[in-house]
Amino acid sequence: MNLDDLKSNLELICGINPVYSLLKTNAGKRKIYEIYLSRSRESNPKVREIILLSKEKKVQLNILEDRSFEKLINNPELKTQGICAKVTNYTYCDLDTFLSENADKHSRLIILDNITDVGNFGAIIRSAFAFQFDGIIIPKHRSVEVNKDVSRTSAGTLEEVRIFQVTNLIQSVKLLKENGFWIYGTDIDEDDKNVTFVDRTDFIFPMALILGSEHKGISRLSKENSDFLLKIDINKELDSVNVSVAAGIIFYEIYKRFKNNK
């Protein structure tokens, strides 16, 4: 089996943690067809949990001899850790449903504006999971989207995080505000007097954070529809930092306020 051999609506999720997250959370509502396990990995504690979860969820588990497993996968570039799951593609979550059924006074969302790099997206997903954000909103056009590369770069955390894809980003921002969310935009303009440093910001929940690309930042409309603008205090000899690096710093500051608030 090779990724190229799968139909366009199918993919392989490989690795112990990704497959575990797939069975435990499955944020993208994937249909899980089969799991392939190399027999030598049966004794791994996390794999034993996967075996139990697969039985609980009635997912077919195929335990193969090591050589048969390698022959079946037939792709040395995949870091399988001796386990893979054949699944359908990630299904985006619905923002309206989240707001009506899941959002509460502690909710925290991330909005990506002008982010097109797969590596950055994957890293942001990992940080979003690490700091317990409720989901990530991306626009349908001129934006990175969920695909096999994002799944790999997120190291399995994609299966733990809600991703919302919306047609109009600004309309979604306005919808969030109508539902009581405070909007925090990031700004790379050093001369803007209305911007406060992240570590001096008192975040109000529920909230959403808008992140833009490293050099362009967020769009004018995103900035105009933000309730607050913030930036990171960095060495003045450096114009900006990579968006995934900035995201991790800001997420941590928000997480600290979130824990104190809760």
N, C-alpha and C positions, 0 to 999 in steps of 0.2 A: 504494500500500500504506500502511496506517495501522495503528498498534498496535491500535486498536479493531477492525480488520478481521481480526486473527489469531485463530485458535482459542485457547481458554483454555490449552491445553497448549503453545502456541508463543509466542515473543517475538522481538523484534529486539535484537541486540547491536550497538550503534553506536559508531564511533570507532576510530581506528587501533590504539591500545594495547589496548583491550578485545578487538578481533577477533584481534590477535596473540596475546594471552594465551589466548584461547579455543582457537586452533589449537595453541599450544605446550604448554599445561598441561591445560586443560579439567577443573578440579578437580570440577566438578559433573556430569561425565559427560554433557554435553548431546549430543544428536544434532544435527549440523550439516547442514542441508538444502542451503542455497545461500548464497553470498556475492555481494553486489552492490557493484560498484566503479565510481566515477565516473572516466572516462578521464583527466581532468586530474590525478588523484592517482597515476597509474602510476609517475611518476618519483621519488616519495618513497621514500627508502631502506628505511624500515620496511615500506612497502606492498610493495616488491619482495620482502622476506622473507615477507610474507603470501602473495604469489603462489606462491612456491616451496613454502611449507608446504601450501598448498591442493592443489598438484599431488601433493606427497608423501603427503598424507592422502586423496587422491582426493575432494576436496570440489569440487562444481561452483562455478566462479567466473564470474560474468556481468559483463563490462566494458561499461558503458553510456556514451553521450554524456551530458555534464553535465545537459542539459535533461531528457533521458529519465530519468536517475537521480532528479532532483528531483521529477519527475512521478510516478515509481513510489513513492517514499517518501511524498510528499504529507503531510508533517508538519513544519512550520517550527520546532516546539518541540524536535525532536530535534537534538542536536549530532552530526551524522553524520560530519563530516570527510571526507565523500565515500565512506564505506564502511559497510556493514551486513551482518550475518549473520542468517539466519532459523534459529532453533534451538528445541529443546524446552526446557522449564523445567529449572531447576537440580535435580539429584538429590542428596539428602543422603547423606553418607558414613556408613559403619557403624563405630561406635566399637569393637565387639568385633574386627572385622577389622583395624582400625588397630593395636590393642593386640597382636594376635597376629602381624601381618606387618610393621608399619612402626615401631612404637615402639622406642626404644633408650635408652641411659643419658643421652642429651642432650635427650630430647624435652621440648617445652614446649607446653602447651595453655592455652587461655583458656576460662573458663566464665562465661556471662552469666546473671545472676540478677536478675529484675525489670527487664530492659531492654526497653522497648517502643517507643522512638523510632527510626524508620527512619534518620534522619540520623545519630544516634549510632552505630547499627549499621554503617552504611556507612563512617563514619570509623574505627571500631575495626577493621574488615576491612582498610582501607588500612594502618593502623599495624601490624596483625598481619603483613601481607606485608612491610612495610618492615623489621621487626625479626625476620623469619624464624621466626615461630611455626609450629607444625605443624598447627594447626587451632583451631576455635572450637566449643564445645559450647553449644547452646541447648535449653531445655525446649520441649516440644510445646505447652504451655498457658501462658497469661498471659505471652507473650513475643513479641518481634518475630520475624518469619520471613522467609526469603528470598523476595523478589518483584522485580518489575521496577523499583520505586523503589530498592530496596537495590542492585540491579545498577547503576543510574545513579549513585547517591551514592557507591558504592565506586570509581567511575572505572575500572572494568575489573578491579580487583584481586580481585573475587569469583571470577573464573575461575582465580585462582592459589591460593585458600585453601580447605582442607577445612572444610566446615560439617557438624557432627554434630547431628542433632535427636534428643533422647532423651525418653522418656515420663516418667521420674522422675529429676530432677536429683540428688537426694541418693543414690539407689542408684548412679548413675553416678559420683559422687564416691567412694563406697565401693569401687566396682569399680576406679577408678584407684589407690586406696590399696592394694588387694590386688595390683595390678600394679607396686607399688614407687614410685608417684608421691607426692611431697610436695605437700600442698595449702596454698596461701597465700590467705587471705581478706583482703579490704580492709575496713577499719572506719572509720566516720565518727564514732565515739563518742570525744570528746576526753578523757573521764574514764577510759577503759579502760586500766588499767595494764599489760595484757598485750600491748599493741600497740607495735610498733617502727616507726621511720621507714624508708621504702623505701631511702634511700641508705645506711642502716646495717645492712641486712639481707644476710646471707650466704646466697644462694639455693642450694638443693641440688637437683640434677637426677637423674632426670626430675621435672618439676614441673607443676602446674596452678595458674593464678591465677583466683580468683573475683572478678568485678566486679559491683557492684550499682548501682542507680539513684542519682542525685545526692542525693536527700533521704532515701530509705528505706534505702539501702545494701543489703547482702546479707541474706538471711533468717536467722532465729535458727538454724535447722538447718544452714544453710551455714556459719555462724560456728562452731557446735559441732563440725562435722566438719572444720574447718580445723586443720592442724598448727601454722600460724603466722598471726598477724594483723598487718597492716601498714597504714600510712597515709603520706600525703605531708605534708611540712613546708611549710605555707603561711602566709600572713599571718593572724594570729589574728583580725583584724577581718572575715575572710571565712569563712563557715560551710563551704563546700565549692566544688569546681569541677566543671564539666561532666564527665560520665563519660568522654567521648571524649578530653577534655584529660588527665584523670587517667590514662587508659589509655596514652596516648602517653608520659607521663613514666615510668610504671612499666615499660612495655615496654622503654624505653631502658635503664633500670637493670638489668633482667634480661638484656638483650642484652649489656651490658658484661660481666657475670659469666659469661654463656654463652661469649663469645669467650675470656675468660681461662681458663675451665674446660676448653675444648676444646683 
